[in-house]
């Protein structure tokens, strides 16, 4: 084959490839060109669903396309997570992640997905206070009282939770480890994993629950009169119920950055802030890098808690 013939073929191949590259670049630049689905692993009316809709309503305006919230509840949101992990990597199917999906994967001996490998963090949307509460009929007035009672009556202090891997159980295990006490887990199937914090706050205000502390290093805006766990004598006990947006790993960076930018703006709109604070949550809107670091720290922390407590499904 002559030099001129080979050169012609190379030019011909390049000419064929150019339209494809142009179309791919145009597709990324025009994202999103159709509605985006946000898959939530909990039922309507829960904190997860409310946060998803606060994000979706605001981000839709900034992206120019509707974000449709779809609830696929079950298995601590693992059903929703697996669905998204197996979806197209095009930025049109997203997952509302939470602490529940972290603990669900940790305790599952054979998870159907890997949070590190199968997902791309986009934005940490919001976080809410976790509150240590007791019956108002108890004579406990502080965290110190609870610890003293647990040490005086080993194996007698009950901890109601939503079952293995649930947020209440994992936080209770962390508290027990830090306080050096034993709590007896009492699973209660009727207790959802992601109820609106406003429900708990309302019960505290109505005197149906007594709050001893928030599981954080500082007081919660929604409960300013309740001491933090640090004030109660348990330092470095900063945990919360958080929600973030993730996409399947391999989603184009252009799409991830556009969603992250829209999330930061959407979560700080006055109506979103008001909605979140009514539920006891604070808006965040942190981007992909910050969310990834936080997610890795959560996986590390709760893996250690589960290992120490022997929690497995």
FILO-161310 format. One record per residue (C-alpha): chain; residue in one letter; x, y, z. Coordinates in steps of 0.05 Angstrom, whole numbers. Example, Ala and Ser with C-alpha at 12.3 -4.5 7.8 and 13.67 -1.06 7.14 Angstrom:
REM residues 2
+--------+---------+--------+--------+--------+
! cadena ! residuo !      X !      Y !      Z !
+--------+---------+--------+--------+--------+
!      A !       a !    246 !    -90 !    156 !
!      A !       s !    273 !    -21 !    143 !
+--------+---------+--------+--------+--------+
This chain:
REM residues 313
+--------+---------+--------+--------+--------+
! cadena ! residuo !      X !      Y !      Z !
+--------+---------+--------+--------+--------+
!      A !       x !      0 !      0 !      0 !
!      A !       x !     29 !     68 !    -20 !
!      A !       x !     45 !    123 !     30 !
!      A !       x !     -8 !    166 !     -2 !
!      A !       x !    -60 !    110 !      5 !
!      A !       x !    -44 !    100 !     79 !
!      A !       x !    -47 !    174 !     92 !
!      A !       x !   -115 !    178 !     59 !
!      A !       x !   -142 !    121 !    102 !
!      A !       x !   -118 !    155 !    166 !
!      A !       x !   -152 !    219 !    145 !
!      A !       x !   -215 !    181 !    128 !
!      A !       x !   -218 !    147 !    196 !
!      A !       x !   -207 !    214 !    231 !
!      A !       x !   -263 !    245 !    190 !
!      A !       x !   -310 !    189 !    211 !
!      A !       x !   -292 !    197 !    285 !
!      A !       x !   -301 !    272 !    288 !
!      A !       x !   -377 !    274 !    284 !
!      A !       x !   -381 !    223 !    341 !
!      A !       x !   -335 !    263 !    385 !
!      A !       x !   -373 !    325 !    369 !
!      A !       x !   -440 !    293 !    388 !
!      A !       x !   -411 !    266 !    453 !
!      A !       x !   -384 !    334 !    472 !
!      A !       x !   -449 !    368 !    454 !
!      A !       x !   -488 !    317 !    496 !
!      A !       x !   -446 !    333 !    557 !
!      A !       x !   -451 !    408 !    546 !
!      A !       x !   -527 !    405 !    539 !
!      A !       x !   -538 !    363 !    602 !
!      A !       x !   -591 !    357 !    627 !
!      A !       x !   -636 !    352 !    566 !
!      A !       x !   -692 !    312 !    600 !
!      A !       x !   -721 !    301 !    670 !
!      A !       x !   -676 !    271 !    724 !
!      A !       x !   -699 !    216 !    771 !
!      A !       x !   -679 !    218 !    844 !
!      A !       x !   -689 !    150 !    878 !
!      A !       x !   -705 !    151 !    952 !
!      A !       x !   -702 !     88 !    996 !
!      A !       x !   -757 !    110 !   1044 !
!      A !       x !   -831 !    123 !   1043 !
!      A !       x !   -864 !    191 !   1030 !
!      A !       x !   -866 !    238 !   1090 !
!      A !       x !   -801 !    214 !   1121 !
!      A !       x !   -741 !    260 !   1131 !
!      A !       x !   -708 !    229 !   1069 !
!      A !       x !   -767 !    243 !   1025 !
!      A !       x !   -776 !    314 !   1051 !
!      A !       x !   -702 !    330 !   1040 !
!      A !       x !   -704 !    299 !    970 !
!      A !       x !   -762 !    343 !    950 !
!      A !       x !   -731 !    406 !    980 !
!      A !       x !   -669 !    392 !    937 !
!      A !       x !   -708 !    371 !    876 !
!      A !       x !   -754 !    431 !    875 !
!      A !       x !   -697 !    481 !    879 !
!      A !       x !   -646 !    445 !    835 !
!      A !       x !   -697 !    436 !    780 !
!      A !       x !   -700 !    512 !    772 !
!      A !       x !   -624 !    517 !    766 !
!      A !       x !   -616 !    457 !    719 !
!      A !       x !   -675 !    475 !    674 !
!      A !       x !   -703 !    404 !    680 !
!      A !       x !   -750 !    372 !    729 !
!      A !       x !   -722 !    327 !    783 !
!      A !       x !   -773 !    272 !    795 !
!      A !       x !   -770 !    240 !    865 !
!      A !       x !   -786 !    165 !    865 !
!      A !       x !   -793 !    127 !    930 !
!      A !       x !   -767 !     55 !    929 !
!      A !       x !   -768 !     37 !   1004 !
!      A !       x !   -740 !    -25 !   1036 !
!      A !       x !   -678 !    -56 !   1068 !
!      A !       x !   -651 !      8 !   1097 !
!      A !       x !   -652 !     39 !   1027 !
!      A !       x !   -609 !    -17 !    999 !
!      A !       x !   -663 !    -33 !    947 !
!      A !       x !   -660 !     38 !    920 !
!      A !       x !   -583 !     39 !    922 !
!      A !       x !   -577 !    -26 !    883 !
!      A !       x !   -627 !      0 !    831 !
!      A !       x !   -586 !     64 !    820 !
!      A !       x !   -519 !     27 !    820 !
!      A !       x !   -544 !    -15 !    762 !
!      A !       x !   -573 !     45 !    724 !
!      A !       x !   -543 !     81 !    664 !
!      A !       x !   -483 !    124 !    680 !
!      A !       x !   -512 !    185 !    647 !
!      A !       x !   -533 !    231 !    704 !
!      A !       x !   -607 !    218 !    696 !
!      A !       x !   -615 !    170 !    754 !
!      A !       x !   -591 !    192 !    823 !
!      A !       x !   -594 !    163 !    893 !
!      A !       x !   -611 !    198 !    958 !
!      A !       x !   -560 !    169 !   1006 !
!      A !       x !   -560 !    171 !   1082 !
!      A !       x !   -526 !    142 !   1142 !
!      A !       x !   -574 !     83 !   1135 !
!      A !       x !   -542 !     60 !   1070 !
!      A !       x !   -473 !     62 !   1103 !
!      A !       x !   -495 !     19 !   1161 !
!      A !       x !   -536 !    -27 !   1116 !
!      A !       x !   -475 !    -43 !   1074 !
!      A !       x !   -429 !    -51 !   1134 !
!      A !       x !   -472 !   -104 !   1168 !
!      A !       x !   -489 !   -142 !   1104 !
!      A !       x !   -440 !   -199 !   1094 !
!      A !       x !   -454 !   -200 !   1019 !
!      A !       x !   -477 !   -131 !    995 !
!      A !       x !   -501 !   -123 !    924 !
!      A !       x !   -461 !    -59 !    915 !
!      A !       x !   -399 !    -23 !    941 !
!      A !       x !   -408 !     49 !    963 !
!      A !       x !   -336 !     65 !    946 !
!      A !       x !   -334 !     32 !    877 !
!      A !       x !   -405 !     36 !    851 !
!      A !       x !   -424 !    108 !    868 !
!      A !       x !   -399 !    178 !    855 !
!      A !       x !   -414 !    227 !    911 !
!      A !       x !   -444 !    292 !    887 !
!      A !       x !   -469 !    334 !    945 !
!      A !       x !   -480 !    327 !   1020 !
!      A !       x !   -547 !    362 !   1025 !
!      A !       x !   -567 !    368 !   1098 !
!      A !       x !   -558 !    339 !   1167 !
!      A !       x !   -602 !    335 !   1229 !
!      A !       x !   -592 !    324 !   1302 !
!      A !       x !   -596 !    256 !   1334 !
!      A !       x !   -627 !    262 !   1404 !
!      A !       x !   -619 !    216 !   1464 !
!      A !       x !   -688 !    212 !   1496 !
!      A !       x !   -719 !    174 !   1554 !
!      A !       x !   -789 !    164 !   1581 !
!      A !       x !   -815 !    226 !   1618 !
!      A !       x !   -835 !    179 !   1674 !
!      A !       x !   -762 !    161 !   1688 !
!      A !       x !   -723 !    196 !   1743 !
!      A !       x !   -665 !    209 !   1695 !
!      A !       x !   -648 !    282 !   1684 !
!      A !       x !   -580 !    278 !   1650 !
!      A !       x !   -533 !    233 !   1610 !
!      A !       x !   -494 !    224 !   1675 !
!      A !       x !   -556 !    197 !   1709 !
!      A !       x !   -565 !    147 !   1652 !
!      A !       x !   -493 !    124 !   1654 !
!      A !       x !   -495 !    115 !   1729 !
!      A !       x !   -559 !     75 !   1726 !
!      A !       x !   -531 !     30 !   1670 !
!      A !       x !   -468 !     16 !   1710 !
!      A !       x !   -508 !      1 !   1773 !
!      A !       x !   -556 !    -44 !   1735 !
!      A !       x !   -517 !    -79 !   1680 !
!      A !       x !   -561 !   -112 !   1628 !
!      A !       x !   -623 !    -75 !   1652 !
!      A !       x !   -625 !    -12 !   1610 !
!      A !       x !   -665 !    -22 !   1546 !
!      A !       x !   -653 !     13 !   1480 !
!      A !       x !   -712 !     15 !   1431 !
!      A !       x !   -691 !     16 !   1358 !
!      A !       x !   -712 !     -2 !   1288 !
!      A !       x !   -671 !    -66 !   1284 !
!      A !       x !   -602 !    -89 !   1263 !
!      A !       x !   -564 !    -35 !   1225 !
!      A !       x !   -615 !     20 !   1240 !
!      A !       x !   -591 !     89 !   1258 !
!      A !       x !   -618 !     86 !   1330 !
!      A !       x !   -583 !     20 !   1343 !
!      A !       x !   -516 !     42 !   1314 !
!      A !       x !   -516 !    108 !   1352 !
!      A !       x !   -536 !     72 !   1416 !
!      A !       x !   -478 !     23 !   1406 !
!      A !       x !   -430 !     82 !   1396 !
!      A !       x !   -456 !    115 !   1459 !
!      A !       x !   -450 !     51 !   1499 !
!      A !       x !   -378 !     41 !   1476 !
!      A !       x !   -358 !    113 !   1492 !
!      A !       x !   -394 !    112 !   1559 !
!      A !       x !   -369 !     43 !   1579 !
!      A !       x !   -438 !     15 !   1592 !
!      A !       x !   -483 !    -41 !   1567 !
!      A !       x !   -550 !    -28 !   1532 !
!      A !       x !   -600 !    -82 !   1515 !
!      A !       x !   -626 !    -75 !   1444 !
!      A !       x !   -702 !    -80 !   1436 !
!      A !       x !   -721 !    -79 !   1362 !
!      A !       x !   -787 !    -47 !   1348 !
!      A !       x !   -810 !    -60 !   1276 !
!      A !       x !   -858 !     -1 !   1276 !
!      A !       x !   -802 !     49 !   1284 !
!      A !       x !   -780 !     76 !   1216 !
!      A !       x !   -706 !     91 !   1204 !
!      A !       x !   -716 !    161 !   1178 !
!      A !       x !   -775 !    194 !   1212 !
!      A !       x !   -779 !    270 !   1208 !
!      A !       x !   -739 !    300 !   1266 !
!      A !       x !   -798 !    347 !   1276 !
!      A !       x !   -838 !    287 !   1302 !
!      A !       x !   -787 !    275 !   1358 !
!      A !       x !   -781 !    350 !   1372 !
!      A !       x !   -857 !    355 !   1377 !
!      A !       x !   -859 !    297 !   1426 !
!      A !       x !   -805 !    329 !   1468 !
!      A !       x !   -842 !    396 !   1468 !
!      A !       x !   -907 !    361 !   1486 !
!      A !       x !   -873 !    325 !   1545 !
!      A !       x !   -882 !    256 !   1514 !
!      A !       x !   -806 !    246 !   1511 !
!      A !       x !   -750 !    274 !   1555 !
!      A !       x !   -687 !    296 !   1518 !
!      A !       x !   -621 !    285 !   1553 !
!      A !       x !   -572 !    307 !   1499 !
!      A !       x !   -561 !    315 !   1425 !
!      A !       x !   -509 !    269 !   1395 !
!      A !       x !   -463 !    325 !   1374 !
!      A !       x !   -407 !    371 !   1396 !
!      A !       x !   -453 !    431 !   1398 !
!      A !       x !   -526 !    444 !   1412 !
!      A !       x !   -578 !    435 !   1358 !
!      A !       x !   -613 !    497 !   1332 !
!      A !       x !   -680 !    461 !   1337 !
!      A !       x !   -668 !    443 !   1411 !
!      A !       x !   -626 !    500 !   1440 !
!      A !       x !   -643 !    481 !   1512 !
!      A !       x !   -617 !    410 !   1505 !
!      A !       x !   -543 !    401 !   1520 !
!      A !       x !   -496 !    370 !   1470 !
!      A !       x !   -463 !    304 !   1484 !
!      A !       x !   -397 !    341 !   1493 !
!      A !       x !   -429 !    384 !   1547 !
!      A !       x !   -456 !    320 !   1578 !
!      A !       x !   -386 !    292 !   1586 !
!      A !       x !   -378 !    250 !   1523 !
!      A !       x !   -329 !    287 !   1477 !
!      A !       x !   -319 !    274 !   1403 !
!      A !       x !   -389 !    245 !   1397 !
!      A !       x !   -411 !    283 !   1336 !
!      A !       x !   -460 !    244 !   1293 !
!      A !       x !   -522 !    262 !   1254 !
!      A !       x !   -575 !    238 !   1207 !
!      A !       x !   -550 !    263 !   1140 !
!      A !       x !   -572 !    260 !   1068 !
!      A !       x !   -533 !    267 !   1003 !
!      A !       x !   -540 !    257 !    928 !
!      A !       x !   -499 !    205 !    891 !
!      A !       x !   -496 !    179 !    820 !
!      A !       x !   -472 !    113 !    790 !
!      A !       x !   -396 !    111 !    786 !
!      A !       x !   -373 !    131 !    717 !
!      A !       x !   -424 !    187 !    709 !
!      A !       x !   -393 !    244 !    668 !
!      A !       x !   -359 !    297 !    711 !
!      A !       x !   -396 !    351 !    673 !
!      A !       x !   -462 !    324 !    699 !
!      A !       x !   -436 !    314 !    770 !
!      A !       x !   -410 !    386 !    773 !
!      A !       x !   -475 !    415 !    746 !
!      A !       x !   -517 !    377 !    797 !
!      A !       x !   -469 !    396 !    854 !
!      A !       x !   -472 !    469 !    835 !
!      A !       x !   -548 !    467 !    832 !
!      A !       x !   -551 !    431 !    899 !
!      A !       x !   -509 !    483 !    934 !
!      A !       x !   -555 !    539 !    910 !
!      A !       x !   -619 !    499 !    920 !
!      A !       x !   -606 !    479 !    992 !
!      A !       x !   -595 !    551 !   1014 !
!      A !       x !   -658 !    580 !    982 !
!      A !       x !   -702 !    611 !   1036 !
!      A !       x !   -760 !    562 !   1025 !
!      A !       x !   -713 !    501 !   1028 !
!      A !       x !   -679 !    527 !   1091 !
!      A !       x !   -747 !    538 !   1123 !
!      A !       x !   -771 !    469 !   1104 !
!      A !       x !   -709 !    435 !   1130 !
!      A !       x !   -706 !    474 !   1195 !
!      A !       x !   -779 !    456 !   1209 !
!      A !       x !   -756 !    384 !   1207 !
!      A !       x !   -696 !    396 !   1252 !
!      A !       x !   -645 !    396 !   1195 !
!      A !       x !   -592 !    445 !   1172 !
!      A !       x !   -576 !    456 !   1098 !
!      A !       x !   -506 !    439 !   1074 !
!      A !       x !   -498 !    434 !    999 !
!      A !       x !   -425 !    410 !   1003 !
!      A !       x !   -393 !    388 !    937 !
!      A !       x !   -365 !    322 !    911 !
!      A !       x !   -296 !    325 !    944 !
!      A !       x !   -322 !    344 !   1013 !
!      A !       x !   -378 !    293 !   1009 !
!      A !       x !   -330 !    238 !    988 !
!      A !       x !   -284 !    252 !   1047 !
!      A !       x !   -343 !    253 !   1095 !
!      A !       x !   -371 !    188 !   1066 !
!      A !       x !   -305 !    152 !   1075 !
!      A !       x !   -300 !    177 !   1147 !
!      A !       x !   -370 !    152 !   1161 !
!      A !       x !   -355 !     83 !   1132 !
!      A !       x !   -292 !     78 !   1174 !
!      A !       x !   -326 !    101 !   1238 !
!      A !       x !   -388 !     58 !   1234 !
!      A !       x !   -349 !     -3 !   1210 !
!      A !       x !   -309 !      1 !   1275 !
!      A !       x !   -372 !      9 !   1317 !
!      A !       x !   -405 !    -51 !   1283 !
!      A !       x !   -342 !    -93 !   1290 !
!      A !       x !   -335 !    -77 !   1364 !
!      A !       x !   -408 !    -91 !   1377 !
!      A !       x !   -410 !   -154 !   1334 !
!      A !       x !   -468 !   -126 !   1294 !
!      A !       x !   -482 !   -167 !   1230 !
!      A !       x !   -545 !   -182 !   1192 !
+--------+---------+--------+--------+--------+
